[in-house]
Amino acid sequence: MKRVTGIGGIFFKAKNAPALQAWYRQHLGIDVQPWGGTAFRWADADGQPVAGSTIWSIGPDVAEAFAPSPAPFMINYRVEDARALAAVLKAEGCTVLEKIEESEYGVFAWVIDPEGNKVELWQPPAGR
């Protein structure tokens, strides 16, 4: 079974989200949108768009989304089958959160790594 196929997103906490977003906008040229992040669209070797994107986001109100991890970040990994991978990880003795969510954005499951970081597993909807 294929496990991680790519990075779907990088999310991190900020004490002053608007100021940090402005810094990234000004100094690194990231097109930070009003929702606090941006979607880096994927392209092939010739620069032509392909299906997929990587989300990058800074937020002040993400502590609940990162719980139970105390880490200031969470990485979202793209997977082919979030439910199946969560079951395999649980069988391998990993700490897998019981909640699995499904929405128009896809299927999401979570596992806690050995250092207490919450890792998000994301199965995108077909074609994304």
N, C-alpha and C positions, 0 to 999 in steps of 0.2 A: 504494500500500500504506500502510495506517495504521501509524504507528510507535509512539510512546508514547501510552498511553491514560490514564495516571494514575500516582500514586506508590503502590507496593505496600508499601514499608517504608523505614525509616531506621534504620541500625545504626551504633553508634559504640563505640569503645574507651574504656576507663576505667582509670586507674591503681588506683583503689579502687572497683570496681563496686558493692559493697553500700552504701558511703557515698553514692555519686552517685545510685544508685537511691532511697535514702532521702530525699535532698534533693529529687528530683523528686516523690516521693510526698508529702512534707510541704509543700513550698512551691508546687508547681504542681498538686497534686491528681491526679497521674497514678496510676492503679491498677496499679502495678508488681506483676506476678505473680512467683511463685518462680523462673520460668525467666529472669527479668531484663528483662521488657518487658511490653507490653500490646498488645491489638488494638483499635484504634479502629474500631468498627462504623460502616458507612455508613448514612445515612438520607436520605430525600427532603426536599423543602422543607417538608413537613408534619410532619417528625420520625418518619415511619414507616420501619422498617428496610427496606433494600434489600440485594441480594447484594453482598458485598465488604467489605473492611476494609483498614486500613493498619496495618502492624506497626511498633512503635517499640521498640527494644531497646538496652540497654547491656550490654556484656560485657567481662570481662577476658581471655577466651580466644578472641578473634576475629582476632588478628593473622594466623593462617593463612588465614582466610576472606577477608581483605582483600588478601593477597599477589597480585601483586607490588607493589601500591600501598603507599606509606608513610603514606598519609592516615589520620587517626584516625576516618574515617567511610566509609560506603558507602551509596548510595541505590539502592533496588530500584525499578525502573520497571515498571509493568504494560504488557504488549504483547499483541497479538493472536496473533502467530506468532513465537516466539523464534528458531526455526531459520532461517526466511526472513529475518528482520531481521538476524540475525548474518551471513548470507551477503551481504546487500545492503551492510552496513557494511564487510565485508571487501573487497568489490568496489570500494567507494568509497575504499579505502586506509586504513581505520581499523585499529587494533591490536585484533583480536578473539582472545580466548583460544580455543584449539582445543577445550577440554572443554565439552560440553553435557550437562547432567544432566536426567534425567526421573525423577520419583517421584510418589507420591500427592499431593504438593503442587503439581505442575505441571512445566513445562519451564523450565530456567534456562540462560542463556548470559551471557557477560561480555565487555565491551569496556573498553579503557583510553582515557580521554579525553586530550587533548593535554597536560594538566598532570600526568599519571600517576595520576589517580584511577580506581579500579576501579568500574565501573558494572555493576550486575546487571540483566539483562533477564529478566522473569518472565512466563511465559504461564500464568496460573492454570488449574486444571482447570475444565471446563465447570460453569457455575452459581456460580462464586465471583467 
